[in-house]
Amino acid sequence: MDFRIGTGGMSYTNALQTNQNKKVERQSFQGGLEKVIQYKKLTEPQDKIEFLEKSVINKSELNDSIDFSGMTDAEKLEKIKELNDNTDFSSMTDVEKYGIIDERYKTAFPDFYARTIVGCGFVNIEIEEQYYKDMIKAGVANKEEYLYGAYKGYDKMTEEQKWESIQKQYGNPKNGIEQICALVETFKAGLIDGDAFFYIIERVSQKANYAGAESKGRDYREKELFRTTIGFQIGYEWLQNNKIDFNEIGTDAKQSVIFYDLQMQKEFNFEVDYITYLMNALEERED
């Protein structure tokens, strides 16, 4: 698909005004990442912040004794709804409310991001719908960008700290599902540009759908596969058993997304290369 972006079409959000500053910051950040890649080890987080262990959430509210293993998706959703309906959110801050609901869903569905953000979101629409209903009921819907950053601690981290936290959770992904989860986390942490991120996600989903169909001796362009529940499910299964080549995805994005403004094209290409760089760096992580 060829997106030609110009005065009459889609716009690349504030590219000329904001991306130059981002570029300087990210080039400096990339220089720091070279050490991580060179030694292939996760460095100690700056100031020894316990990123993922430090939480503003009252863990007793989570009822961590719940074991979701062996449950169907419907049973998991029923259990989460029961937990949320029986939780008194009245005395909690918005960050606590958001964090409790989010952690419950991520515990039940570790692949939550992959289930809801790529094409297979159409397959898992019930999960996404209940998630947002719970957020609305708790009064924290439409505040995700701020609340997620606060609940994860990203609002107090440097770029390097955010990256080290993401590596700690998602380093050395084993399949495309884990890669997507890492990519989404990188976006939610504010490390990558939103426009480029969504273009990359679109191409990852497309790649998975076509490759999944081909692996089963079928053509994704068939009527019963193209943008259907079956087609997306096949793509999701492919991601469970294969890894994404972000070099290939990035090259495709840069060749397909065309700007009439050369400077905007350069900025978009830089953002895509930056995403590719980070995702490749995750592959170097060793336990």
Phi and psi restraints in degrees (value plus and minus 20) as a CYANA .aco file:
   2 ASP   PHI    -131.1   -91.1
   2 ASP   PSI      88.3   128.3
   3 PHE   PHI    -112.8   -72.8
   3 PHE   PSI      92.3   132.3
   4 ARG   PHI    -123.6   -83.6
   4 ARG   PSI      96.8   136.8
   5 ILE   PHI    -131.5   -91.5
   5 ILE   PSI     100.4   140.4
   6 GLY   PHI    -170.9  -130.9
   6 GLY   PSI    -173.2  -133.2
   7 THR   PHI     -85.7   -45.7
   7 THR   PSI     -47.9    -7.9
   8 GLY   PHI    -121.8   -81.8
   8 GLY   PSI     -17.9    22.1
   9 GLY   PHI    -140.3  -100.3
   9 GLY   PSI    -162.7  -122.7
  10 MET   PHI     -93.9   -53.9
  10 MET   PSI     133.8   173.8
  11 SER   PHI    -135.9   -95.9
  11 SER   PSI     126.6   166.6
  12 TYR   PHI    -114.3   -74.3
  12 TYR   PSI      86.3   126.3
  13 THR   PHI     -70.8   -30.8
  13 THR   PSI      92.0   132.0
  14 ASN   PHI      29.0    69.0
  14 ASN   PSI      15.0    55.0
  15 ALA   PHI     -78.7   -38.7
  15 ALA   PSI     -67.3   -27.3
  16 LEU   PHI     -91.0   -51.0
  16 LEU   PSI     -48.8    -8.8
  17 GLN   PHI    -106.3   -66.3
  17 GLN   PSI     -54.7   -14.7
  18 THR   PHI    -128.6   -88.6
  18 THR   PSI     -48.6    -8.6
  19 ASN   PHI     -95.1   -55.1
  19 ASN   PSI     -41.2    -1.2
  20 GLN   PHI     -84.5   -44.5
  20 GLN   PSI     -63.3   -23.3
  21 ASN   PHI     -85.1   -45.1
  21 ASN   PSI     -62.2   -22.2
  22 LYS   PHI     -79.4   -39.4
  22 LYS   PSI     -60.6   -20.6
  23 LYS   PHI     -82.8   -42.8
  23 LYS   PSI     -62.9   -22.9
  24 VAL   PHI     -82.7   -42.7
  24 VAL   PSI     -65.6   -25.6
  25 GLU   PHI     -81.9   -41.9
  25 GLU   PSI     -62.6   -22.6
  26 ARG   PHI     -94.6   -54.6
  26 ARG   PSI     -52.9   -12.9
  27 GLN   PHI     -84.1   -44.1
  27 GLN   PSI     -59.8   -19.8
  28 SER   PHI     -85.1   -45.1
  28 SER   PSI     -62.3   -22.3
  29 PHE   PHI     -82.7   -42.7
  29 PHE   PSI     -62.4   -22.4
  30 GLN   PHI     -80.4   -40.4
  30 GLN   PSI     -57.2   -17.2
  31 GLY   PHI     -79.9   -39.9
  31 GLY   PSI     -59.5   -19.5
  32 GLY   PHI     -88.1   -48.1
  32 GLY   PSI     -52.3   -12.3
  33 LEU   PHI     -88.1   -48.1
  33 LEU   PSI     -43.7    -3.7
  34 GLU   PHI     -76.5   -36.5
  34 GLU   PSI     -54.0   -14.0
  35 LYS   PHI     -87.2   -47.2
  35 LYS   PSI     -60.5   -20.5
  36 VAL   PHI     -82.0   -42.0
  36 VAL   PSI     -64.6   -24.6
  37 ILE   PHI     -88.9   -48.9
  37 ILE   PSI     -61.5   -21.5
  38 GLN   PHI     -79.1   -39.1
  38 GLN   PSI     -65.4   -25.4
  39 TYR   PHI    -110.1   -70.1
  39 TYR   PSI     -29.5    10.5
  40 LYS   PHI      32.7    72.7
  40 LYS   PSI      15.9    55.9
  41 LYS   PHI    -155.7  -115.7
  41 LYS   PSI     129.8   169.8
  42 LEU   PHI     -95.8   -55.8
  42 LEU   PSI     100.8   140.8
  43 THR   PHI     -94.3   -54.3
  43 THR   PSI     139.3   179.3
  44 GLU   PHI     -85.7   -45.7
  44 GLU   PSI     111.4   151.4
  45 PRO   PHI     -76.9   -36.9
  45 PRO   PSI     122.7   162.7
  46 GLN   PHI     -77.6   -37.6
  46 GLN   PSI     116.4   156.4
  47 ASP   PHI      41.8    81.8
  47 ASP   PSI      -7.4    32.6
  48 LYS   PHI      32.9    72.9
  48 LYS   PSI      19.3    59.3
  49 ILE   PHI     -89.5   -49.5
  49 ILE   PSI     110.9   150.9
  50 GLU   PHI    -104.6   -64.6
  50 GLU   PSI      61.0   101.0
  51 PHE   PHI     -75.1   -35.1
  51 PHE   PSI     -82.7   -42.7
  52 LEU   PHI     -99.5   -59.5
  52 LEU   PSI     -43.1    -3.1
  53 GLU   PHI    -103.7   -63.7
  53 GLU   PSI     -47.4    -7.4
  54 LYS   PHI    -102.1   -62.1
  54 LYS   PSI     102.0   142.0
  55 SER   PHI    -160.3  -120.3
  55 SER   PSI     126.5   166.5
  56 VAL   PHI    -105.3   -65.3
  56 VAL   PSI     -19.5    20.5
  57 ILE   PHI    -109.8   -69.8
  57 ILE   PSI     118.4   158.4
  58 ASN   PHI     -95.9   -55.9
  58 ASN   PSI      83.2   123.2
  59 LYS   PHI     -81.4   -41.4
  59 LYS   PSI     -45.8    -5.8
  60 SER   PHI     -85.1   -45.1
  60 SER   PSI     -42.6    -2.6
  61 GLU   PHI     -95.4   -55.4
  61 GLU   PSI     -34.8     5.2
  62 LEU   PHI    -103.0   -63.0
  62 LEU   PSI     -37.2     2.8
  63 ASN   PHI      32.0    72.0
  63 ASN   PSI      42.1    82.1
  64 ASP   PHI     -87.0   -47.0
  64 ASP   PSI     -25.6    14.4
  65 SER   PHI     -93.6   -53.6
  65 SER   PSI     -31.7     8.3
  66 ILE   PHI     -86.8   -46.8
  66 ILE   PSI     106.4   146.4
  67 ASP   PHI    -128.7   -88.7
  67 ASP   PSI      90.5   130.5
  68 PHE   PHI    -105.2   -65.2
  68 PHE   PSI     -27.5    12.5
  69 SER   PHI     -83.6   -43.6
  69 SER   PSI     120.3   160.3
  70 GLY   PHI      66.4   106.4
  70 GLY   PSI     -29.5    10.5
  71 MET   PHI    -105.0   -65.0
  71 MET   PSI     128.8   168.8
  72 THR   PHI     -95.9   -55.9
  72 THR   PSI     146.8   186.8
  73 ASP   PHI     -77.8   -37.8
  73 ASP   PSI     -61.6   -21.6
  74 ALA   PHI     -83.2   -43.2
  74 ALA   PSI     -60.2   -20.2
  75 GLU   PHI     -87.7   -47.7
  75 GLU   PSI     -58.3   -18.3
  76 LYS   PHI     -82.5   -42.5
  76 LYS   PSI     -64.8   -24.8
  77 LEU   PHI     -83.7   -43.7
  77 LEU   PSI     -59.5   -19.5
  78 GLU   PHI     -83.6   -43.6
  78 GLU   PSI     -61.4   -21.4
  79 LYS   PHI     -87.5   -47.5
  79 LYS   PSI     -61.6   -21.6
  80 ILE   PHI     -83.6   -43.6
  80 ILE   PSI     -63.3   -23.3
  81 LYS   PHI     -80.1   -40.1
  81 LYS   PSI     -62.0   -22.0
  82 GLU   PHI     -81.8   -41.8
  82 GLU   PSI     -65.3   -25.3
  83 LEU   PHI     -81.7   -41.7
  83 LEU   PSI     -66.3   -26.3
  84 ASN   PHI     -88.0   -48.0
  84 ASN   PSI     -59.0   -19.0
  85 ASP   PHI     -85.2   -45.2
  85 ASP   PSI     -49.2    -9.2
  86 ASN   PHI    -115.6   -75.6
  86 ASN   PSI     -15.4    24.6
  87 THR   PHI    -115.3   -75.3
  87 THR   PSI     110.9   150.9
  88 ASP   PHI    -106.6   -66.6
  88 ASP   PSI      80.5   120.5
  89 PHE   PHI    -108.0   -68.0
  89 PHE   PSI     -22.9    17.1
  90 SER   PHI     -81.2   -41.2
  90 SER   PSI     -53.4   -13.4
  91 SER   PHI    -117.0   -77.0
  91 SER   PSI     -14.3    25.7
  92 MET   PHI    -114.1   -74.1
  92 MET   PSI     136.4   176.4
  93 THR   PHI     -96.3   -56.3
  93 THR   PSI     145.8   185.8
  94 ASP   PHI     -81.2   -41.2
  94 ASP   PSI     -56.3   -16.3
  95 VAL   PHI     -84.3   -44.3
  95 VAL   PSI     -62.4   -22.4
  96 GLU   PHI     -85.4   -45.4
  96 GLU   PSI     -63.7   -23.7
  97 LYS   PHI     -79.5   -39.5
  97 LYS   PSI     -69.9   -29.9
  98 TYR   PHI     -81.7   -41.7
  98 TYR   PSI     -66.0   -26.0
  99 GLY   PHI     -83.0   -43.0
  99 GLY   PSI     -61.0   -21.0
 100 ILE   PHI     -84.0   -44.0
 100 ILE   PSI     -67.0   -27.0
 101 ILE   PHI     -84.4   -44.4
 101 ILE   PSI     -64.8   -24.8
 102 ASP   PHI     -82.8   -42.8
 102 ASP   PSI     -63.9   -23.9
 103 GLU   PHI     -86.2   -46.2
 103 GLU   PSI     -54.9   -14.9
 104 ARG   PHI     -83.7   -43.7
 104 ARG   PSI     -62.5   -22.5
 105 TYR   PHI     -88.6   -48.6
 105 TYR   PSI     -59.8   -19.8
 106 LYS   PHI     -90.0   -50.0
 106 LYS   PSI     -49.7    -9.7
 107 THR   PHI     -89.4   -49.4
 107 THR   PSI     -62.9   -22.9
 108 ALA   PHI     -93.0   -53.0
 108 ALA   PSI     -56.1   -16.1
 109 PHE   PHI    -148.5  -108.5
 109 PHE   PSI      63.4   103.4
 110 PRO   PHI     -78.0   -38.0
 110 PRO   PSI     -43.3    -3.3
 111 ASP   PHI    -117.6   -77.6
 111 ASP   PSI       7.5    47.5
 112 PHE   PHI     -71.3   -31.3
 112 PHE   PSI     -67.1   -27.1
 113 TYR   PHI     -80.0   -40.0
 113 TYR   PSI     -66.8   -26.8
 114 ALA   PHI     -86.6   -46.6
 114 ALA   PSI     -54.3   -14.3
 115 ARG   PHI     -87.7   -47.7
 115 ARG   PSI     -50.7   -10.7
 116 THR   PHI    -130.0   -90.0
 116 THR   PSI     -36.6     3.4
 117 ILE   PHI    -123.9   -83.9
 117 ILE   PSI     -48.0    -8.0
 118 VAL   PHI    -110.8   -70.8
 118 VAL   PSI    -194.7  -154.7
 119 GLY   PHI     -73.6   -33.6
 119 GLY   PSI     -50.5   -10.5
 120 CYS   PHI     -90.2   -50.2
 120 CYS   PSI     -20.8    19.2
 121 GLY   PHI     -78.2   -38.2
 121 GLY   PSI     -49.2    -9.2
 122 PHE   PHI     -86.7   -46.7
 122 PHE   PSI     -47.1    -7.1
 123 VAL   PHI     -96.8   -56.8
 123 VAL   PSI     -51.2   -11.2
 124 ASN   PHI    -132.0   -92.0
 124 ASN   PSI      13.9    53.9
 125 ILE   PHI     -81.4   -41.4
 125 ILE   PSI     -50.8   -10.8
 126 GLU   PHI     -83.3   -43.3
 126 GLU   PSI     -57.4   -17.4
 127 ILE   PHI     -85.1   -45.1
 127 ILE   PSI     -68.6   -28.6
 128 GLU   PHI     -84.4   -44.4
 128 GLU   PSI     -61.0   -21.0
 129 GLU   PHI     -84.6   -44.6
 129 GLU   PSI     -63.9   -23.9
 130 GLN   PHI     -87.9   -47.9
 130 GLN   PSI     -57.0   -17.0
 131 TYR   PHI     -76.3   -36.3
 131 TYR   PSI     -68.3   -28.3
 132 TYR   PHI     -94.8   -54.8
 132 TYR   PSI     -49.2    -9.2
 133 LYS   PHI     -83.5   -43.5
 133 LYS   PSI     -60.4   -20.4
 134 ASP   PHI     -85.9   -45.9
 134 ASP   PSI     -59.6   -19.6
 135 MET   PHI     -85.4   -45.4
 135 MET   PSI     -60.5   -20.5
 136 ILE   PHI     -84.2   -44.2
 136 ILE   PSI     -65.4   -25.4
 137 LYS   PHI     -80.8   -40.8
 137 LYS   PSI     -55.2   -15.2
 138 ALA   PHI    -101.4   -61.4
 138 ALA   PSI     -27.6    12.4
 139 GLY   PHI      59.9    99.9
 139 GLY   PSI       4.5    44.5
 140 VAL   PHI    -142.5  -102.5
 140 VAL   PSI      -7.3    32.7
 141 ALA   PHI     -88.5   -48.5
 141 ALA   PSI     132.8   172.8
 142 ASN   PHI      46.1    86.1
 142 ASN   PSI      -3.5    36.5
 143 LYS   PHI    -142.6  -102.6
 143 LYS   PSI      -3.1    36.9
 144 GLU   PHI     -78.9   -38.9
 144 GLU   PSI     -63.3   -23.3
 145 GLU   PHI     -78.2   -38.2
 145 GLU   PSI     -66.6   -26.6
 146 TYR   PHI     -91.6   -51.6
 146 TYR   PSI     -67.3   -27.3
 147 LEU   PHI     -86.6   -46.6
 147 LEU   PSI     -58.7   -18.7
 148 TYR   PHI     -83.6   -43.6
 148 TYR   PSI     -64.5   -24.5
 149 GLY   PHI     -81.9   -41.9
 149 GLY   PSI     -58.2   -18.2
 150 ALA   PHI     -92.1   -52.1
 150 ALA   PSI     -61.3   -21.3
 151 TYR   PHI     -90.0   -50.0
 151 TYR   PSI     -52.3   -12.3
 152 LYS   PHI    -106.0   -66.0
 152 LYS   PSI     -32.9     7.1
 153 GLY   PHI      68.2   108.2
 153 GLY   PSI     -14.4    25.6
 154 TYR   PHI     -84.4   -44.4
 154 TYR   PSI     -47.1    -7.1
 155 ASP   PHI     -86.8   -46.8
 155 ASP   PSI     -34.5     5.5
 156 LYS   PHI    -133.6   -93.6
 156 LYS   PSI     -12.2    27.8
 157 MET   PHI    -124.0   -84.0
 157 MET   PSI     132.6   172.6
 158 THR   PHI     -98.6   -58.6
 158 THR   PSI     151.3   191.3
 159 GLU   PHI     -78.6   -38.6
 159 GLU   PSI     -61.7   -21.7
 160 GLU   PHI     -84.4   -44.4
 160 GLU   PSI     -61.0   -21.0
 161 GLN   PHI     -84.3   -44.3
 161 GLN   PSI     -61.5   -21.5
 162 LYS   PHI     -79.6   -39.6
 162 LYS   PSI     -65.4   -25.4
 163 TRP   PHI     -85.0   -45.0
 163 TRP   PSI     -60.9   -20.9
 164 GLU   PHI     -85.2   -45.2
 164 GLU   PSI     -57.2   -17.2
 165 SER   PHI     -83.6   -43.6
 165 SER   PSI     -63.5   -23.5
 166 ILE   PHI     -85.9   -45.9
 166 ILE   PSI     -61.1   -21.1
 167 GLN   PHI     -80.2   -40.2
 167 GLN   PSI     -60.8   -20.8
 168 LYS   PHI     -81.5   -41.5
 168 LYS   PSI     -56.5   -16.5
 169 GLN   PHI    -108.5   -68.5
 169 GLN   PSI     -55.2   -15.2
 170 TYR   PHI    -142.4  -102.4
 170 TYR   PSI     -15.5    24.5
 171 GLY   PHI     -79.4   -39.4
 171 GLY   PSI     125.5   165.5
 172 ASN   PHI      35.8    75.8
 172 ASN   PSI      37.5    77.5
 173 PRO   PHI     -82.1   -42.1
 173 PRO   PSI     125.3   165.3
 174 LYS   PHI    -114.3   -74.3
 174 LYS   PSI     -37.6     2.4
 175 ASN   PHI    -175.4  -135.4
 175 ASN   PSI    -199.7  -159.7
 176 GLY   PHI     -84.2   -44.2
 176 GLY   PSI     -50.9   -10.9
 177 ILE   PHI     -81.8   -41.8
 177 ILE   PSI     -68.5   -28.5
 178 GLU   PHI     -86.7   -46.7
 178 GLU   PSI     -54.4   -14.4
 179 GLN   PHI     -83.5   -43.5
 179 GLN   PSI     -63.0   -23.0
 180 ILE   PHI     -83.8   -43.8
 180 ILE   PSI     -63.6   -23.6
 181 CYS   PHI     -79.0   -39.0
 181 CYS   PSI     -60.5   -20.5
 182 ALA   PHI     -86.2   -46.2
 182 ALA   PSI     -62.1   -22.1
 183 LEU   PHI     -83.3   -43.3
 183 LEU   PSI     -63.3   -23.3
 184 VAL   PHI     -83.8   -43.8
 184 VAL   PSI     -61.8   -21.8
 185 GLU   PHI     -82.4   -42.4
 185 GLU   PSI     -58.4   -18.4
 186 THR   PHI     -83.0   -43.0
 186 THR   PSI     -59.6   -19.6
 187 PHE   PHI     -86.5   -46.5
 187 PHE   PSI     -66.6   -26.6
 188 LYS   PHI     -87.3   -47.3
 188 LYS   PSI     -43.8    -3.8
 189 ALA   PHI     -99.7   -59.7
 189 ALA   PSI     -28.2    11.8
 190 GLY   PHI      62.9   102.9
 190 GLY   PSI      -2.1    37.9
 191 LEU   PHI    -104.4   -64.4
 191 LEU   PSI     -41.9    -1.9
 192 ILE   PHI    -148.9  -108.9
 192 ILE   PSI     139.4   179.4
 193 ASP   PHI     -93.6   -53.6
 193 ASP   PSI     117.2   157.2
 194 GLY   PHI     -85.4   -45.4
 194 GLY   PSI     -63.0   -23.0
 195 ASP   PHI     -82.7   -42.7
 195 ASP   PSI     -68.1   -28.1
 196 ALA   PHI     -84.2   -44.2
 196 ALA   PSI     -58.0   -18.0
 197 PHE   PHI     -77.4   -37.4
 197 PHE   PSI     -67.7   -27.7
 198 PHE   PHI     -89.8   -49.8
 198 PHE   PSI     -52.2   -12.2
 199 TYR   PHI     -84.6   -44.6
 199 TYR   PSI     -61.6   -21.6
 200 ILE   PHI     -84.9   -44.9
 200 ILE   PSI     -65.1   -25.1
 201 ILE   PHI     -79.4   -39.4
 201 ILE   PSI     -61.0   -21.0
 202 GLU   PHI     -80.4   -40.4
 202 GLU   PSI     -61.8   -21.8
 203 ARG   PHI     -94.7   -54.7
 203 ARG   PSI     -52.3   -12.3
 204 VAL   PHI     -83.0   -43.0
 204 VAL   PSI     -65.1   -25.1
 205 SER   PHI     -82.7   -42.7
 205 SER   PSI     -64.1   -24.1
 206 GLN   PHI     -82.8   -42.8
 206 GLN   PSI     -64.2   -24.2
 207 LYS   PHI     -78.9   -38.9
 207 LYS   PSI     -65.7   -25.7
 208 ALA   PHI     -84.3   -44.3
 208 ALA   PSI     -61.3   -21.3
 209 ASN   PHI     -84.9   -44.9
 209 ASN   PSI     -65.2   -25.2
 210 TYR   PHI     -89.1   -49.1
 210 TYR   PSI     -64.5   -24.5
 211 ALA   PHI     -86.5   -46.5
 211 ALA   PSI     -58.4   -18.4
 212 GLY   PHI     -83.0   -43.0
 212 GLY   PSI     -63.1   -23.1
 213 ALA   PHI     -84.4   -44.4
 213 ALA   PSI     -63.2   -23.2
 214 GLU   PHI     -82.2   -42.2
 214 GLU   PSI     -57.3   -17.3
 215 SER   PHI     -84.8   -44.8
 215 SER   PSI     -40.0     0.0
 216 LYS   PHI    -123.7   -83.7
 216 LYS   PSI      -5.8    34.2
 217 GLY   PHI      51.6    91.6
 217 GLY   PSI       8.4    48.4
 218 ARG   PHI    -146.5  -106.5
 218 ARG   PSI     149.2   189.2
 219 ASP   PHI    -131.8   -91.8
 219 ASP   PSI     102.2   142.2
 220 TYR   PHI     -80.0   -40.0
 220 TYR   PSI     -43.0    -3.0
 221 ARG   PHI     -95.5   -55.5
 221 ARG   PSI     -23.8    16.2
 222 GLU   PHI     -81.0   -41.0
 222 GLU   PSI     128.7   168.7
 223 LYS   PHI     -75.7   -35.7
 223 LYS   PSI     -61.5   -21.5
 224 GLU   PHI    -101.0   -61.0
 224 GLU   PSI     -23.4    16.6
 225 LEU   PHI    -130.2   -90.2
 225 LEU   PSI     -61.5   -21.5
 226 PHE   PHI     -81.8   -41.8
 226 PHE   PSI      94.3   134.3
 227 ARG   PHI      34.3    74.3
 227 ARG   PSI      22.0    62.0
 228 THR   PHI    -140.0  -100.0
 228 THR   PSI     147.1   187.1
 229 THR   PHI     -77.3   -37.3
 229 THR   PSI     -62.7   -22.7
 230 ILE   PHI     -83.1   -43.1
 230 ILE   PSI     -65.4   -25.4
 231 GLY   PHI     -81.4   -41.4
 231 GLY   PSI     -63.5   -23.5
 232 PHE   PHI     -87.4   -47.4
 232 PHE   PSI     -57.0   -17.0
 233 GLN   PHI     -85.5   -45.5
 233 GLN   PSI     -59.9   -19.9
 234 ILE   PHI     -82.3   -42.3
 234 ILE   PSI     -61.8   -21.8
 235 GLY   PHI     -82.9   -42.9
 235 GLY   PSI     -59.7   -19.7
 236 TYR   PHI     -85.5   -45.5
 236 TYR   PSI     -61.5   -21.5
 237 GLU   PHI     -83.3   -43.3
 237 GLU   PSI     -56.2   -16.2
 238 TRP   PHI     -83.8   -43.8
 238 TRP   PSI     -61.2   -21.2
 239 LEU   PHI     -85.2   -45.2
 239 LEU   PSI     -49.1    -9.1
 240 GLN   PHI     -88.6   -48.6
 240 GLN   PSI     -44.0    -4.0
 241 ASN   PHI    -137.0   -97.0
 241 ASN   PSI     -18.4    21.6
 242 ASN   PHI    -161.0  -121.0
 242 ASN   PSI     138.1   178.1
 243 LYS   PHI    -123.7   -83.7
 243 LYS   PSI     136.0   176.0
 244 ILE   PHI    -111.6   -71.6
 244 ILE   PSI     112.8   152.8
 245 ASP   PHI    -110.8   -70.8
 245 ASP   PSI      79.5   119.5
 246 PHE   PHI     -91.8   -51.8
 246 PHE   PSI     -40.5    -0.5
 247 ASN   PHI     -84.5   -44.5
 247 ASN   PSI     -64.3   -24.3
 248 GLU   PHI     -85.2   -45.2
 248 GLU   PSI     -65.2   -25.2
 249 ILE   PHI     -83.1   -43.1
 249 ILE   PSI     -62.8   -22.8
 250 GLY   PHI     -84.3   -44.3
 250 GLY   PSI     -63.0   -23.0
 251 THR   PHI     -81.0   -41.0
 251 THR   PSI     -63.6   -23.6
 252 ASP   PHI     -82.1   -42.1
 252 ASP   PSI     -61.6   -21.6
 253 ALA   PHI     -82.4   -42.4
 253 ALA   PSI     -64.2   -24.2
 254 LYS   PHI     -88.3   -48.3
 254 LYS   PSI     -49.5    -9.5
 255 GLN   PHI    -101.2   -61.2
 255 GLN   PSI     -45.0    -5.0
 256 SER   PHI    -114.1   -74.1
 256 SER   PSI     -52.5   -12.5
 257 VAL   PHI    -115.2   -75.2
 257 VAL   PSI      88.3   128.3
 258 ILE   PHI    -133.9   -93.9
 258 ILE   PSI     106.4   146.4
 259 PHE   PHI    -124.4   -84.4
 259 PHE   PSI     122.6   162.6
 260 TYR   PHI     -93.2   -53.2
 260 TYR   PSI     -49.4    -9.4
 261 ASP   PHI    -105.1   -65.1
 261 ASP   PSI      98.6   138.6
 262 LEU   PHI     -84.3   -44.3
 262 LEU   PSI     -56.3   -16.3
 263 GLN   PHI     -85.7   -45.7
 263 GLN   PSI     -61.6   -21.6
 264 MET   PHI     -84.0   -44.0
 264 MET   PSI     -55.6   -15.6
 265 GLN   PHI     -83.6   -43.6
 265 GLN   PSI     -62.9   -22.9
 266 LYS   PHI     -82.1   -42.1
 266 LYS   PSI     -61.8   -21.8
 267 GLU   PHI     -85.5   -45.5
 267 GLU   PSI     -63.6   -23.6
 268 PHE   PHI     -82.3   -42.3
 268 PHE   PSI     -65.8   -25.8
 269 ASN   PHI     -80.5   -40.5
 269 ASN   PSI     -58.9   -18.9
 270 PHE   PHI     -81.6   -41.6
 270 PHE   PSI     -65.5   -25.5
 271 GLU   PHI     -82.4   -42.4
 271 GLU   PSI     -60.0   -20.0
 272 VAL   PHI     -85.6   -45.6
 272 VAL   PSI     -64.1   -24.1
 273 ASP   PHI     -81.7   -41.7
 273 ASP   PSI     -56.1   -16.1
 274 TYR   PHI     -86.1   -46.1
 274 TYR   PSI     -63.8   -23.8
 275 ILE   PHI     -81.0   -41.0
 275 ILE   PSI     -65.1   -25.1
 276 THR   PHI     -78.6   -38.6
 276 THR   PSI     -62.8   -22.8
 277 TYR   PHI     -80.4   -40.4
 277 TYR   PSI     -67.6   -27.6
 278 LEU   PHI     -85.8   -45.8
 278 LEU   PSI     -62.9   -22.9
 279 MET   PHI     -86.7   -46.7
 279 MET   PSI     -56.2   -16.2
 280 ASN   PHI     -87.6   -47.6
 280 ASN   PSI     -55.1   -15.1
 281 ALA   PHI     -84.3   -44.3
 281 ALA   PSI     -52.7   -12.7
 282 LEU   PHI     -82.0   -42.0
 282 LEU   PSI     -49.8    -9.8
 283 GLU   PHI     -86.3   -46.3
 283 GLU   PSI     -39.8     0.2
 284 GLU   PHI    -107.0   -67.0
 284 GLU   PSI     -27.5    12.5
 285 ARG   PHI     -87.1   -47.1
 285 ARG   PSI     112.7   152.7
 286 GLU   PHI    -142.6  -102.6
 286 GLU   PSI     123.2   163.2
